[in-house]
C-alpha cells in the first residue's frame, strides 16, 4: 500500500468514526422483522452488524411470523421500529383486513425509509415440479394462505387476479406464518406461496426436491395488470435481477414494491427517529452488499411521496440532506390528514357499538375517505 492509499484509508476510517460519534442512539435498540431466513430479517441483521461495528449499538431483531405479530410490539412500545412490508405499513394505516378487527383499527404509522432497490420482486413462487407456466395455471392448485398476514394474502390474491383467478378458483391451504408456508411448498403440502425473490426460504426451495419457478408478469398485459393493481395498487411491473433461480440470469419479469419498510408511529421520539434515519443513510456503505437486495436502502432510491407518511424526525434529516421538497411535504401532509380521517371515523364508530362490526367499519371507512376527498382503496 503506497502513502496515498494509506492516507485515503486513514481518512475513510476517520470519517466513519466521526459519523458514528454524531449518531446519538441508545445502546440497545429493538426492531421487529419478518421470519428468520426472510430477506427482511437478513437485512435487519446486516444493518445491526454495521450499527454494532460503527457505534456500539446493539440491534435486537425480533422475528414475527405475520403482519400483526410484527406490528403489535410497535404499537405497545416494546420495540422502537419495525422492518415490515405493505401489511404493517399501508394496510395498518388503512385499518383493513386483520387491522380492521375491533381490537386494531387505523394505525398512525410513520416511515423512516424503505428498500426500493428494484433488484428484487415480490412474487408468488410455485413448485417447479407442477409444470405451472402462467398464473392462470394455478386453477385448482394448492395455494398458501398465511393467517394473520393480510399483506401476503392480498399480494397472492393480486397475482391470482392477474391470471384471471380468485381464491375460489384454487385450494386455499392455511399456514401460521410465512416460513411455514414455504416449508409446506418444499415438503409438498402446497404448490404456491408468496415471498420476495431473495428470501432465504426461496433459495431453500430452489435447492429442494421440488425446485422453484416464478411465473412471469407481462408488462404489456394491460388487462391483467389492471386486475392486479385493483387489488394491490402498490404493485408495479419490474424486472428482478436478484433472487432464487434469478441470480446470474437475464432476470425475472414480475412485479414489486418497497420492501422492507422501516416504520415507527407518530408518537415515536423525533430525535430517536432522526438519528435512526441518519444511521441508516450514513452507515449504508458498511452494510451494503451484506445481504441479498440490501442496496435498495440507498438514499438515492427513496420515494419521498409514498403511500404512508414520513415521520417528522426523518423529514428533519432529509431536509438537512437537501432531498426533501415542498411537493413531498404537501403529499405527506395529505397522507397525515388521510390517517386522521380514518382514525376519526374509527373512534366515532366505536361509540355506536355496531352489531356487525366488519360491515359497519367497511361502510364508515369508505364514507370517511369519500367525504375527505381521498382515494378509496379496499
C-alpha positions as CSV (number, residue, x, y, z in Angstrom):
1,X,0.0,0.0,0.0
2,X,1.5,3.4,-1.0
3,X,1.4,6.5,1.1
4,X,-1.5,8.0,-0.9
5,X,-3.6,4.8,-0.5
6,X,-2.8,4.7,3.2
7,X,-3.9,8.3,3.5
8,X,-7.2,7.6,1.8
9,X,-7.7,4.5,4.1
10,X,-7.0,6.6,7.2
11,X,-9.3,9.4,6.1
12,X,-12.1,6.9,5.4
13,X,-11.7,5.4,8.8
14,X,-11.6,8.8,10.5
15,X,-14.8,9.8,8.5
16,X,-16.6,6.7,9.7
17,X,-15.6,7.3,13.3
18,X,-16.7,10.9,13.1
19,X,-20.1,9.8,11.6
20,X,-20.5,7.2,14.3
21,X,-19.8,9.8,17.0
22,X,-22.5,12.0,15.6
23,X,-25.2,9.3,15.7
24,X,-27.0,9.5,19.0
25,X,-28.8,6.3,19.6
26,X,-29.5,4.2,22.7
27,X,-27.0,1.3,23.2
28,X,-29.9,-1.1,22.9
29,X,-32.5,-0.9,20.0
30,X,-35.2,-3.4,19.0
31,X,-36.8,-3.9,15.7
32,X,-39.4,-6.4,14.6
33,X,-38.9,-8.0,11.1
34,X,-40.1,-10.9,9.1
35,X,-39.4,-14.5,10.0
36,X,-35.9,-15.8,10.3
37,X,-34.5,-16.5,6.9
38,X,-36.6,-13.9,5.1
39,X,-35.0,-11.0,3.2
40,X,-36.3,-8.5,5.8
41,X,-34.8,-10.4,8.7
42,X,-31.4,-11.0,6.9
43,X,-31.2,-7.3,6.0
44,X,-32.0,-6.2,9.5
45,X,-29.3,-8.5,10.9
46,X,-26.8,-7.0,8.4
47,X,-27.8,-3.5,9.4
48,X,-27.5,-4.4,13.1
49,X,-23.9,-5.7,12.5
50,X,-23.0,-2.3,10.9
51,X,-24.5,-0.4,13.8
52,X,-22.6,-2.5,16.3
53,X,-19.3,-2.1,14.5
54,X,-19.6,1.7,13.9
55,X,-21.4,2.9,17.0
56,X,-21.5,0.0,19.6
57,X,-25.3,0.0,19.4
58,X,-26.8,-3.5,19.8
59,X,-29.8,-4.0,17.5
60,X,-32.1,-6.8,18.6
61,X,-34.2,-8.2,15.8
62,X,-37.4,-9.9,16.8
63,X,-38.9,-12.1,14.0
64,X,-42.6,-12.0,13.5
65,X,-44.5,-14.6,11.5
66,X,-47.2,-12.2,10.3
67,X,-48.1,-8.5,10.0
68,X,-50.0,-8.4,13.3
69,X,-47.2,-10.1,15.3
70,X,-44.7,-7.6,13.8
71,X,-46.9,-4.6,14.4
72,X,-48.2,-5.4,17.9
73,X,-44.8,-4.8,19.7
74,X,-44.5,-1.5,17.8
75,X,-48.0,-0.4,18.9
76,X,-47.2,-1.4,22.5
77,X,-43.9,0.4,22.5
78,X,-41.9,-2.8,23.2
79,X,-39.8,-2.1,20.1
80,X,-38.7,1.2,18.6
81,X,-39.1,0.3,15.0
82,X,-40.5,-2.4,12.6
83,X,-38.9,-3.5,9.3
84,X,-42.1,-4.5,7.7
85,X,-44.0,-4.7,4.4
86,X,-47.1,-3.1,3.0
87,X,-49.2,-5.0,5.6
88,X,-47.6,-3.4,8.6
89,X,-47.4,0.0,6.9
90,X,-50.1,0.7,4.3
91,X,-52.7,-1.8,5.5
92,X,-52.2,-0.9,9.2
93,X,-52.6,2.7,8.3
94,X,-55.8,1.9,6.3
95,X,-57.3,-0.2,9.1
96,X,-58.2,-3.1,6.7
97,X,-58.1,-6.9,6.8
98,X,-56.7,-8.0,10.1
99,X,-56.2,-4.4,11.1
100,X,-59.9,-3.8,10.7
101,X,-60.7,-6.0,13.7
102,X,-62.2,-4.3,16.7
103,X,-59.0,-4.5,18.7
104,X,-57.0,-2.8,16.0
105,X,-58.1,0.0,13.7
106,X,-56.2,2.5,11.6
107,X,-52.7,3.0,13.0
108,X,-50.7,6.3,12.9
109,X,-47.7,4.6,11.1
110,X,-44.8,6.7,10.1
111,X,-42.0,5.8,7.6
112,X,-38.2,6.4,8.1
113,X,-37.1,4.9,4.8
114,X,-37.7,1.9,2.6
115,X,-35.9,-0.6,0.4
116,X,-36.8,0.5,-3.1
117,X,-34.0,-1.5,-4.8
118,X,-35.8,-2.7,-7.8
119,X,-33.3,-5.6,-7.9
120,X,-35.9,-8.0,-6.5
121,X,-39.5,-8.8,-7.0
122,X,-42.3,-9.6,-4.5
123,X,-43.8,-12.6,-6.2
124,X,-45.7,-15.9,-6.0
125,X,-43.3,-18.8,-6.4
126,X,-44.5,-22.2,-7.4
127,X,-43.0,-25.7,-7.1
128,X,-41.2,-26.4,-10.4
129,X,-42.4,-30.0,-10.4
130,X,-46.0,-28.8,-11.1
131,X,-45.4,-27.7,-14.6
132,X,-47.0,-24.3,-14.0
133,X,-46.0,-21.7,-16.6
134,X,-48.7,-19.0,-16.2
135,X,-50.7,-17.7,-13.2
136,X,-53.8,-19.0,-14.9
137,X,-52.3,-22.5,-14.5
138,X,-52.8,-22.2,-10.7
139,X,-56.5,-23.0,-11.1
140,X,-57.3,-26.0,-8.8
141,X,-53.8,-25.9,-7.3
142,X,-52.9,-25.6,-3.6
143,X,-52.0,-22.0,-2.7
144,X,-50.7,-20.9,0.7
145,X,-52.8,-18.5,2.9
146,X,-50.9,-17.0,5.8
147,X,-53.1,-16.5,8.8
148,X,-52.7,-13.0,10.3
149,X,-50.7,-11.7,7.3
150,X,-53.1,-9.7,5.1
151,X,-50.2,-8.2,3.0
152,X,-49.0,-11.6,2.0
153,X,-52.5,-12.8,1.2
154,X,-53.6,-9.7,-0.7
155,X,-50.4,-9.9,-2.7
156,X,-51.1,-13.5,-3.5
157,X,-54.7,-12.6,-4.5
158,X,-53.3,-9.9,-6.8
159,X,-51.2,-12.4,-8.6
160,X,-54.2,-14.7,-8.9
161,X,-56.2,-11.8,-10.3
162,X,-53.5,-11.2,-12.9
163,X,-54.2,-14.8,-14.1
164,X,-57.9,-14.2,-14.0
165,X,-58.4,-16.2,-10.8
166,X,-59.7,-15.7,-7.3
167,X,-59.3,-17.6,-4.1
168,X,-62.4,-19.6,-5.1
169,X,-60.5,-21.0,-8.1
170,X,-57.7,-22.5,-6.0
171,X,-57.4,-24.8,-3.0
172,X,-56.5,-22.5,-0.1
173,X,-54.1,-24.0,2.5
174,X,-53.7,-22.1,5.7
175,X,-50.4,-21.7,7.5
176,X,-49.5,-20.0,10.7
177,X,-46.5,-18.0,9.3
178,X,-44.5,-17.0,6.3
179,X,-41.8,-19.6,6.9
180,X,-44.3,-22.4,7.4
181,X,-45.9,-21.7,4.0
182,X,-42.5,-22.1,2.3
183,X,-41.7,-25.2,4.3
184,X,-45.1,-26.5,3.1
185,X,-44.1,-25.9,-0.5
186,X,-40.8,-27.7,-0.1
187,X,-42.4,-30.6,1.6
188,X,-45.3,-31.0,-0.8
189,X,-48.2,-29.6,1.3
190,X,-48.8,-26.7,-1.0
191,X,-47.9,-25.7,-4.6
192,X,-47.6,-21.9,-4.5
193,X,-46.7,-19.2,-1.9
194,X,-45.6,-15.6,-1.8
195,X,-42.2,-14.0,-0.9
196,X,-39.5,-11.7,-2.0
197,X,-37.4,-13.3,-4.7
198,X,-34.3,-13.0,-2.5
199,X,-35.9,-14.7,0.6
200,X,-33.8,-17.3,2.2
201,X,-36.8,-19.6,2.0
202,X,-37.0,-19.2,-1.7
203,X,-33.3,-20.2,-2.1
204,X,-34.1,-23.2,0.2
205,X,-37.0,-24.1,-2.2
206,X,-34.8,-23.7,-5.2
207,X,-32.3,-26.3,-3.7
208,X,-35.2,-28.5,-2.5
209,X,-36.5,-31.7,-4.2
210,X,-39.4,-29.9,-6.0
211,X,-37.4,-26.9,-7.3
212,X,-38.8,-23.4,-7.7
213,X,-40.3,-21.4,-10.6
214,X,-41.6,-17.8,-10.7
215,X,-44.4,-17.4,-13.2
216,X,-43.9,-14.2,-15.2
217,X,-45.9,-10.9,-15.5
218,X,-46.2,-9.5,-19.0
219,X,-45.9,-5.7,-18.7
220,X,-47.8,-5.3,-21.9
221,X,-50.8,-7.3,-20.5
222,X,-52.8,-4.2,-19.6
223,X,-55.9,-6.1,-18.5
224,X,-54.0,-8.5,-16.3
225,X,-52.1,-5.7,-14.6
226,X,-55.3,-3.7,-14.1
227,X,-56.9,-6.7,-12.3
228,X,-53.7,-7.0,-10.2
229,X,-53.5,-3.3,-9.2
230,X,-57.2,-3.1,-8.5
231,X,-56.5,-5.4,-5.6
232,X,-52.9,-4.2,-4.7
233,X,-52.4,-0.7,-6.0
234,X,-48.8,-0.6,-4.8
235,X,-47.5,-3.1,-7.3
236,X,-45.7,-2.1,-10.5
237,X,-44.2,-4.4,-13.2
238,X,-40.5,-4.9,-12.5
239,X,-37.6,-7.0,-13.8
240,X,-35.8,-8.6,-10.9
241,X,-32.1,-9.5,-11.2
242,X,-31.7,-10.8,-7.6
243,X,-33.2,-13.9,-6.1
244,X,-33.6,-17.7,-6.2
245,X,-33.3,-19.1,-9.7
246,X,-32.7,-15.5,-10.9
247,X,-29.1,-14.7,-9.9
248,X,-26.8,-14.8,-12.9
249,X,-29.6,-14.8,-15.4
250,X,-31.1,-12.2,-17.6
251,X,-33.7,-11.5,-14.9
252,X,-37.3,-12.3,-14.0
253,X,-40.1,-10.1,-15.2
254,X,-42.6,-9.9,-12.4
255,X,-43.8,-7.1,-10.1
256,X,-42.6,-5.4,-6.9
257,X,-42.9,-2.6,-4.4
258,X,-41.0,-1.2,-1.5
259,X,-39.8,-3.9,1.0
260,X,-38.8,-3.9,3.7
261,X,-40.2,-0.6,5.0
262,X,-38.7,0.8,8.3
263,X,-41.5,2.2,10.4
264,X,-42.3,3.9,13.6
265,X,-45.5,5.5,15.0
266,X,-46.4,9.2,15.2
267,X,-45.6,9.0,19.0
268,X,-42.0,7.7,18.4
269,X,-39.5,10.3,19.7
270,X,-38.4,12.7,16.9
271,X,-34.8,12.7,17.9
272,X,-34.7,9.0,18.0
273,X,-36.2,8.7,14.5
274,X,-33.8,11.4,13.2
275,X,-30.8,9.5,14.5
276,X,-32.0,6.1,13.3
277,X,-32.6,7.6,9.8
278,X,-29.2,9.2,9.9
279,X,-27.6,5.9,10.8
280,X,-29.4,4.1,8.0
281,X,-28.2,6.6,5.5
282,X,-24.6,7.3,6.7
283,X,-23.8,3.7,7.6
284,X,-25.1,2.4,4.2
285,X,-21.6,1.8,2.8
286,X,-20.9,-0.5,5.8
287,X,-24.0,-2.8,5.3
288,X,-24.4,-2.5,1.5
289,X,-23.8,-5.9,-0.1
290,X,-24.0,-7.8,3.2
291,X,-27.4,-9.4,2.4
292,X,-29.3,-10.0,-0.9
293,X,-31.2,-7.0,-2.2
294,X,-29.9,-4.7,0.6
295,X,-28.7,-2.0,-1.8
296,X,-32.3,-0.6,-2.1
297,X,-31.8,1.2,1.2
298,X,-29.6,3.8,-0.6
299,X,-30.8,7.3,-0.1
300,X,-30.9,7.9,-3.8
301,X,-33.6,5.2,-4.1
302,X,-36.0,6.6,-1.6
303,X,-39.6,7.5,-2.7
304,X,-40.4,10.6,-0.8
305,X,-44.1,10.6,-2.0
306,X,-45.1,7.0,-1.0
307,X,-48.5,5.8,0.3
308,X,-47.6,6.2,4.0
309,X,-46.4,9.4,5.6
310,X,-42.8,10.0,6.8
311,X,-42.0,10.7,10.4
312,X,-41.1,14.3,11.4
313,X,-37.7,13.0,12.6
314,X,-36.9,11.5,9.2
315,X,-38.2,14.6,7.4
316,X,-35.8,16.7,9.5
317,X,-32.9,14.6,8.4
318,X,-33.9,14.5,4.7
319,X,-34.4,18.3,4.8
320,X,-30.8,18.7,6.1
321,X,-29.6,16.5,3.3
322,X,-31.5,18.6,0.7
323,X,-33.6,15.7,-0.6
324,X,-37.0,16.8,0.9
325,X,-39.1,19.0,-1.3
326,X,-42.2,21.2,-1.0
327,X,-44.1,18.7,-3.1
328,X,-43.0,15.9,-0.7
329,X,-44.2,17.9,2.3
330,X,-47.6,18.6,0.6
331,X,-48.0,14.9,-0.2
332,X,-47.0,14.0,3.4
333,X,-49.5,16.5,4.9
334,X,-52.3,15.0,2.8
335,X,-51.4,11.4,4.0
336,X,-51.5,12.6,7.6
337,X,-54.9,14.0,7.0
338,X,-56.0,10.7,5.5
339,X,-54.9,8.9,8.6
340,X,-56.7,11.4,10.8
341,X,-59.9,11.0,8.8
342,X,-59.7,7.2,9.2
343,X,-58.9,7.3,12.9
344,X,-61.7,9.8,13.5
345,X,-64.2,7.5,11.7
346,X,-63.0,4.6,13.7
347,X,-63.4,6.4,17.0
348,X,-66.9,7.6,16.1
349,X,-68.0,4.1,15.1
350,X,-66.6,2.6,18.3
351,X,-69.0,4.8,20.2
352,X,-72.0,3.4,18.4
353,X,-71.0,-0.3,19.1
354,X,-72.5,-1.7,16.0
355,X,-73.7,-5.4,16.0
356,X,-71.8,-6.3,12.8
357,X,-68.5,-4.5,13.2
358,X,-66.9,-5.7,10.0
359,X,-69.8,-4.4,7.8
360,X,-70.2,-1.2,9.7
361,X,-66.5,-0.4,9.6
362,X,-66.2,-1.1,5.9
363,X,-69.0,1.3,5.2
364,X,-67.8,4.0,7.6
365,X,-64.2,3.8,6.3
366,X,-65.2,4.2,2.7
367,X,-67.5,7.1,3.6
368,X,-64.8,8.9,5.5
369,X,-62.4,8.6,2.6
370,X,-65.1,9.8,0.2
371,X,-66.0,12.8,2.4
372,X,-62.4,13.8,2.7
373,X,-61.8,13.6,-1.0
374,X,-59.2,10.8,-0.6
375,X,-58.7,7.9,-2.9
376,X,-60.8,4.8,-1.9
377,X,-58.6,1.7,-1.7
378,X,-60.0,-1.6,-0.5
